[in-house]
Amino acid sequence: MNYLQVLQLAAPEAALAITVLMVLAVDLIALRGKSVARRFGTGAMVSIVGCLMAAVFTFTHYGTTDPLHGLLVVDPLTNFLKVVLLILTIFTVLISASGKFTEHVGEYLALVLLATIGLMFLVSAEDILMIFISLELASLSLYILTAFNKHNAKSSEAALKYFLFGGMSAAFLLFGLSLLYGLSGSTNLSQIAAGLAGRGLDPLLLVAIVTTVIGFGFKVAAVPFHLWAPDAYEGAPTPSAAFIASGSKVASFYILAKILTMGFAGAEGSAVWQGYVSGWTPVITVVAALSMVLGNLTAIVQSSVKRLLAYSAIAHAGYMLLGVLANTPSSRSALLFYVITYALTVLGAFGVVTVVEAATGGDAISNFAGLSRRAPGLSLCLLVFLLSLAGIPPLAGFIGKFFLFSAAVGADAEHLGLLWLVVLAIVMSAVSFYYYLQVLKQAWVLDAAENAPAIKVPPVTMVALVLLAVLVILLGCAPGLLTRHL
């Protein structure tokens, strides 16, 4: 295969790379000296057109193609996930378009697109070298996006913490992947599994499992690798936090499941009740249980909505790990449905926070008081997003949890070995309803301060939030629209 054929397979990523250059050129050359609002509007338009072109290019290859032995795998599922990532990027750009947190518009949009390129390469990779490079391209872009609000000291502090924790996690991940290469003699996940077959769980393989889980545990913000998330979500510009919570979650969980189920095939072990066997499933079980418990209980005491959403994300990471643990075709489909619908929902929730924060000067729960009377449409969108995160029918969050929990129970239907973890997840979901209701109580029950003006929602942001809310309702009522592609 020549370079032209490889470029054709990587056409979506190439289209985004060209869009990065165009965004920078338009902002720095054509719009120099113009207002931030106009630069954001024009840059957003160019970015969205580039994302749409990239989405079109994903449909030029329908079959399964792996010309580079795992470096770039193109199949219907990876193409669909690329489209999902592009949709999340478009909504992030729309939410950012009315922002006033930076004057470096071109650089901001370019970094969002570069992060998307990294995530798109990540979902197409089945080679540990390509996985690491793609992950770092996305991570470095997200570190910088976290620090983009120069008017807020918390932004720089959050970015520094994110970067330091990210650097340590990258070291652990690289060490674990290098052990895999040393044990198997290959960087391809399928060949790694073949090379490890019959070896048993020797000490080096156990170290590789633990260090790899540590590396990806940071990326998905699972306990005890979650310490960066609350500060990063709170300090980062809200649209940046939205993208960290949505797009990176989709790609990170997909590749984590792929590494564990493909690369560590045969080293699963068991975490069923009274049937413990050493492997990666006991490690993931402990991480999942801790994430659900700590994330939900800590979210209860938060006064900042962004920190509340951060601890909620930690809890949801615990739920999603159930899909990895079950390790069946139905559980993988349920995991992808859950993580995609969660990404759409949390992106919308952060979009609402963006508007409230701009209007009131903060993201405290008390800032949402009287929102139903100050911005009725915005409060309706908030209601949909938070109830979906809580798992209330008929919204997408309920269907996602139903699919995920059913798949986890069905994975060991004879002995119901994972039932204890599913019961814990259900109990913690009930706990989460309390802190989501605290926000909704402020928005729908309590009154705003006297003389509090109506909140004006930028039209572009309102359109984006309404579309996200409609998607959350639609996927809850007709989940087959999404599951047929998974």
C-alpha positions in Angstrom: 0.0 0.0 0.0 1.4 3.4 -1.0 1.1 6.7 0.9 -1.8 7.9 -1.3 -3.9 5.0 -0.3 -3.1 5.5 3.4 -4.0 9.2 3.0 -7.3 8.2 1.6 -8.0 6.0 4.6 -7.0 8.9 6.9 -9.1 11.4 4.8 -11.3 12.5 7.8 -8.3 13.3 10.0 -6.5 15.0 7.0 -9.6 17.2 6.4 -9.6 18.3 10.1 -5.8 19.0 9.9 -6.4 21.3 6.9 -9.3 22.9 8.8 -6.9 23.7 11.7 -4.6 25.6 9.3 -7.6 27.4 7.7 -9.0 28.4 11.1 -5.6 29.9 12.1 -5.2 31.6 8.8 -8.7 33.2 8.8 -8.3 34.4 12.4 -4.7 35.7 12.3 -4.8 37.1 8.8 -8.3 38.0 7.6 -9.9 38.9 11.0 -7.0 40.6 12.8 -8.3 43.5 14.8 -12.0 42.4 14.6 -14.2 41.8 17.7 -13.9 38.6 19.6 -17.6 37.8 18.8 -17.0 38.1 15.1 -13.8 36.1 15.2 -15.5 33.3 17.2 -18.5 33.3 14.8 -16.3 33.0 11.7 -13.9 30.6 13.2 -16.8 28.4 14.4 -18.3 28.4 11.0 -15.0 27.3 9.4 -14.5 24.6 12.1 -18.1 23.2 11.6 -17.7 23.0 7.8 -14.4 21.2 8.3 -16.0 18.7 10.7 -18.9 18.1 8.3 -16.4 17.4 5.5 -14.5 15.0 7.7 -17.8 13.2 8.5 -18.5 12.9 4.8 -15.1 11.3 4.2 -15.8 8.7 6.9 -18.5 7.2 4.6 -16.1 6.7 1.7 -15.0 3.3 3.2 -17.7 0.8 4.1 -15.8 -2.4 4.7 -13.1 -3.4 7.2 -9.6 -2.3 6.2 -6.4 -2.8 8.1 -3.5 -2.1 5.7 -1.0 -1.1 8.4 -1.4 -4.0 10.8 -3.3 -2.2 13.5 -1.9 1.4 13.0 -5.1 2.5 11.2 -8.1 0.2 11.3 -11.1 1.4 9.3 -14.4 -0.5 9.8 -18.0 0.5 10.2 -17.8 0.8 14.0 -14.7 3.1 14.1 -16.2 5.2 11.3 -19.4 5.6 13.3 -17.4 6.6 16.4 -15.5 9.1 14.4 -18.8 10.7 13.3 -19.9 10.8 17.0 -16.7 12.5 18.0 -17.2 15.1 15.2 -20.7 15.7 16.3 -19.5 16.3 19.9 -16.8 18.7 18.5 -19.5 20.7 16.5 -21.6 21.1 19.6 -18.5 22.1 21.6 -17.7 24.8 19.0 -21.3 26.0 19.1 -21.3 26.3 22.9 -17.9 28.1 22.7 -19.0 30.6 20.0 -20.6 33.0 22.5 -17.7 32.8 25.0 -15.6 35.7 26.2 -13.0 33.7 28.1 -10.2 34.3 25.6 -9.1 36.6 22.8 -7.0 33.8 21.1 -9.9 32.5 19.1 -8.0 30.8 16.3 -5.6 29.0 18.7 -8.5 27.8 20.9 -10.5 26.3 18.0 -7.4 24.8 16.5 -6.6 23.0 19.7 -10.2 21.6 19.9 -9.8 20.3 16.4 -6.3 18.8 17.1 -7.7 17.1 20.2 -10.5 15.6 17.9 -7.9 14.4 15.4 -6.0 12.6 18.3 -9.3 11.0 19.5 -10.2 9.9 16.0 -6.9 8.2 15.4 -7.2 6.6 18.9 -10.5 4.8 18.1 -8.9 3.5 14.8 -5.8 2.1 16.5 -5.1 -1.5 17.4 -1.4 -1.0 17.9 0.0 0.1 21.3 2.4 2.5 19.7 -0.3 4.3 17.7 -2.6 4.2 20.8 0.0 6.0 22.9 0.8 8.6 20.3 -2.9 9.4 19.6 -3.6 9.6 23.3 -0.8 12.1 23.9 -1.9 14.2 20.9 -5.4 14.5 22.4 -4.1 14.9 26.0 -1.6 17.7 25.2 -4.3 19.7 23.4 -6.7 19.2 26.4 -4.0 20.4 28.9 -3.7 23.7 27.0 -7.4 24.1 26.6 -7.8 23.8 30.3 -5.5 26.8 30.8 -7.1 29.0 28.2 -9.0 31.3 30.6 -6.3 33.8 31.5 -8.8 35.9 33.5 -9.2 33.1 36.1 -6.3 32.0 38.3 -8.0 28.6 38.8 -7.6 27.8 35.1 -3.8 27.8 35.2 -3.8 25.9 38.5 -6.2 23.3 37.1 -4.1 22.9 33.9 -0.9 22.4 35.9 -2.6 19.7 38.0 -4.1 18.1 34.9 -0.7 18.1 33.2 1.3 16.7 36.1 -1.2 13.9 36.8 -1.4 13.3 33.0 2.4 13.1 32.8 2.6 10.5 35.6 -0.3 8.5 34.0 1.5 8.5 30.7 4.6 7.2 32.3 2.6 4.3 33.9 0.9 3.6 30.6 4.0 3.6 28.6 5.7 1.3 31.1 2.8 -1.1 31.0 2.7 -1.1 27.2 6.5 -1.6 27.0 6.1 -4.7 29.2 3.4 -6.0 26.8 5.8 -5.6 23.9 8.6 -7.3 25.9 6.4 -10.3 26.8 4.8 -10.8 23.4 7.4 -9.4 20.9 4.7 -7.4 19.1 2.9 -4.0 19.3 -0.3 -5.3 17.6 -3.1 -6.1 20.1 -4.2 -9.4 18.4 -0.6 -10.6 18.2 0.1 -9.6 21.8 -2.9 -11.8 22.9 -1.5 -14.6 20.8 2.0 -14.2 22.3 0.6 -14.2 25.8 -1.5 -17.2 25.3 -0.6 -20.1 27.6 1.9 -18.1 29.6 -0.3 -17.8 32.7 -0.3 -14.8 35.0 3.4 -14.3 35.5 4.6 -11.3 37.6 5.5 -9.1 34.6 2.1 -9.6 33.1 0.4 -8.6 36.4 2.5 -5.5 36.5 1.6 -4.7 32.9 -2.1 -5.1 33.8 -1.9 -2.8 36.8 0.1 -0.1 35.1 -2.1 -0.1 32.0 -5.2 0.3 34.2 -3.5 3.1 36.1 -2.7 4.9 32.9 -6.2 4.6 31.5 -7.8 5.1 34.9 -6.5 8.6 34.8 -7.9 9.2 31.3 -11.4 8.1 32.3 -11.2 9.8 35.8 -11.8 6.6 37.8 -11.0 6.3 41.5 -8.2 6.5 42.8 -6.9 8.3 39.7 -9.5 11.0 39.7 -7.9 13.8 41.7 -7.3 16.0 38.7 -10.9 16.0 37.5 -12.7 18.3 40.0 -10.1 21.0 39.7 -9.9 20.7 35.9 -13.6 20.8 35.4 -14.0 23.8 37.7 -11.0 25.8 36.6 -11.1 25.2 32.8 -13.3 27.3 30.5 -16.6 25.6 30.6 -16.7 24.6 26.9 -13.2 23.0 27.4 -14.5 21.1 30.4 -17.5 20.0 28.4 -15.2 18.5 25.7 -13.0 16.8 28.3 -16.1 15.2 29.8 -17.6 14.1 26.5 -15.4 13.5 23.6 -12.4 12.2 25.5 -14.7 9.9 27.5 -16.0 8.2 24.3 -12.6 7.5 22.8 -10.9 6.6 26.1 -13.5 4.0 27.2 -13.6 2.4 23.7 -9.8 2.0 23.6 -9.7 0.8 27.2 -12.2 -1.9 26.5 -10.3 -2.8 23.3 -7.0 -3.2 25.1 -8.4 -5.2 27.9 -10.5 -7.5 25.8 -8.1 -7.9 22.9 -4.6 -7.4 24.2 -5.2 -9.1 27.6 -7.4 -11.8 26.2 -6.9 -15.0 28.3 -5.8 -13.0 31.3 -9.3 -11.9 32.4 -9.5 -13.7 35.7 -12.8 -13.4 37.6 -14.4 -11.0 40.0 -17.6 -13.0 40.6 -18.9 -13.3 44.2 -16.9 -15.9 46.0 -15.2 -16.9 42.8 -12.1 -14.6 42.7 -9.4 -15.5 40.1 -6.4 -13.2 39.5 -6.5 -11.1 36.3 -7.6 -7.7 35.0 -11.3 -8.1 36.0 -10.7 -8.0 39.8 -8.6 -4.8 39.3 -11.4 -3.2 37.2 -14.0 -4.3 39.7 -12.3 -2.5 42.6 -11.9 0.6 40.5 -15.5 0.5 39.4 -16.9 0.1 43.0 -14.7 2.8 44.4 -15.6 5.2 41.6 -19.4 4.7 42.1 -19.3 5.1 45.8 -16.8 8.0 46.2 -18.1 9.9 43.1 -21.7 9.9 44.2 -21.1 10.5 47.9 -18.6 13.4 47.3 -21.0 15.0 44.8 -23.6 15.5 47.5 -21.6 18.1 49.4 -20.5 20.2 46.4 -21.6 23.8 46.1 -20.2 24.3 42.6 -22.2 22.8 39.7 -19.0 22.1 37.7 -17.4 20.2 40.6 -20.7 18.4 41.1 -20.6 17.3 37.4 -17.0 16.3 37.9 -17.8 13.9 40.7 -20.8 12.8 38.8 -18.5 11.9 35.9 -16.3 9.9 38.3 -19.4 7.9 39.3 -20.5 7.4 35.7 -17.0 6.1 35.0 -17.7 3.4 37.5 -21.0 2.5 35.8 -19.3 2.3 32.4 -16.6 0.0 33.7 -19.4 -2.6 34.3 -19.6 -2.9 30.5 -15.9 -3.6 30.3 -16.2 -6.2 33.1 -19.0 -8.1 31.5 -16.8 -8.6 28.4 -19.6 -9.9 26.0 -20.7 -8.5 22.6 -23.9 -7.2 24.2 -22.0 -5.5 27.0 -19.7 -3.8 24.6 -22.7 -2.5 22.6 -24.3 -1.4 25.9 -21.1 0.4 27.0 -20.9 2.3 23.7 -24.6 3.3 23.9 -24.1 4.5 27.5 -20.9 6.5 26.9 -22.3 8.2 23.7 -25.6 9.2 25.4 -23.7 10.3 28.5 -21.4 12.5 26.3 -24.3 14.2 24.7 -26.1 14.7 28.0 -23.1 16.1 29.9 -22.1 18.3 27.0 -25.6 19.9 27.2 -25.4 20.2 31.0 -22.1 22.1 30.7 -23.7 24.2 27.9 -26.3 25.4 30.4 -23.6 26.1 33.0 -21.8 28.2 30.4 -24.8 30.5 30.0 -25.6 30.8 33.7 -21.9 31.4 34.5 -21.7 34.2 31.9 -24.9 35.8 33.2 -24.4 35.5 37.0 -20.6 35.4 37.3 -20.4 32.0 38.9 -21.4 28.4 38.7 -22.5 27.9 42.4 -25.8 26.0 42.8 -27.3 29.2 44.3 -26.6 30.9 40.9 -29.3 28.7 39.4 -32.1 30.1 41.6 -35.2 31.1 39.7 -33.8 29.9 36.4 -37.2 28.6 35.3 -38.5 32.2 35.4 -35.4 33.9 34.2 -34.8 31.6 31.2 -37.6 29.1 30.7 -36.1 27.4 27.7 -32.7 27.0 29.3 -34.3 25.5 32.5 -36.2 23.0 30.4 -33.0 21.8 28.8 -31.3 21.6 32.2 -34.2 19.5 33.5 -33.8 17.0 30.6 -30.0 16.8 31.0 -30.0 16.3 34.8 -32.9 13.8 34.8 -31.1 11.8 32.1 -27.9 11.7 34.1 -29.9 10.5 37.1 -31.4 7.7 35.0 -35.1 8.8 34.9 -37.2 7.2 32.1 -37.9 7.7 29.3 -34.6 9.6 28.8 -31.4 8.2 27.2 -29.7 7.9 30.6 -32.3 5.4 31.9 -32.1 3.2 28.8 -28.3 3.3 28.9 -28.2 2.1 32.5 -30.8 -0.5 31.8 -28.8 -1.9 28.9 -25.5 -1.8 30.9 -26.8 -3.3 34.1 -28.7 -6.0 32.1 -25.6 -6.9 30.2 -23.5 -7.2 33.4 -26.1 -9.5 35.0 -26.4 -11.5 31.8 -22.7 -12.0 31.5 -22.8 -14.6 34.2 -26.5 -15.5 34.1 -26.0 -18.9 35.7 -24.3 -17.8 38.9 -25.2 -14.0 38.9 -21.6 -13.4 39.9 -21.6 -9.6 39.1 -25.0 -9.1 40.7 -23.5 -7.5 43.8 -21.8 -4.9 41.7 -25.0 -4.2 39.7 -26.9 -3.8 43.0 -24.2 -1.3 44.2 -24.6 0.6 41.0 -28.4 0.8 41.3 -28.1 2.0 44.9 -25.6 4.7 44.0 -27.8 5.8 41.1 -30.5 6.4 43.6 -28.1 8.4 45.7 -27.2 10.5 42.6 -30.8 11.6 42.2 -30.5 13.6 45.4 -27.8 16.0 44.3 -29.3 16.4 40.8 -32.5 17.4 42.5 -30.6 20.0 44.5 -29.8 21.8 41.3 -33.3 21.4 39.9 -34.8 22.7 43.2 -32.8 25.9 42.8 -33.9 26.2 39.1 -37.6 25.3 39.5 -38.7 25.9 43.1 -36.7 28.7 44.6 -36.9 32.3 43.6 -34.1 34.4 42.3 -32.8 37.4 44.1 -34.8 40.6 43.9 -34.4 42.6 40.7 -32.5 39.7 39.1 -32.7 40.3 35.3 -33.8 37.7 32.8 -31.0 35.7 31.4 -30.4 36.2 27.7 -29.3 33.0 26.0 -27.2 33.5 22.8 -29.3 32.1 19.8 -26.5 29.7 18.6 -26.1 28.3 22.1 -29.8 27.9 22.6 -30.1 26.0 19.3 -27.3 23.7 20.3 -28.8 23.0 23.7 -32.3 22.3 22.3 -30.8 19.9 19.7 -28.9 18.1 22.5 -32.0 17.9 24.6 -34.0 16.5 21.7 -31.3 13.9 21.0 -31.4 12.8 24.7 -35.2 12.4 24.6 -35.1 10.7 21.1 -32.5 8.2 22.0 -34.3 7.3 25.2 -37.6 6.7 23.3 -36.0 5.1 20.3 -32.6 3.6 21.3 -32.6 1.5 18.1 -31.5 4.6 16.2 -28.1 4.2 17.9 -27.8 0.5 18.9 -28.1 -0.6 15.3 -24.7 0.9 14.6 -23.0 -0.6 17.6 
